[in-house]
Amino acid sequence: MFIVRDIMYCKPGQVRPMVQKFLGLSKLVQKLGFGPMRIMTDVSAERYWTVVAEIEVPNLEEYAQK
């Protein structure tokens, strides 16, 4: 089992649209047979406008093919 993590640093005020896009992407990824994505935002750190999307995949070869 692997966790694929995407970290995006957004411009101020652009986090909500990015989160909405990843929520839609999560639905598509579930139709491909993967688990749901975890979408997290940063509320207290050095780079405040951060979005992190994680997904668990059984193996990296299958993830890369889809």
Secondary structure, DSSP 8 states (H G I E B T S, - for coil): -EEEEEEEE--TT-HHHHHHHHHHHHHHHHHTT----EEEE-SSSSSSSEEEEEEEES-HHHHHH-
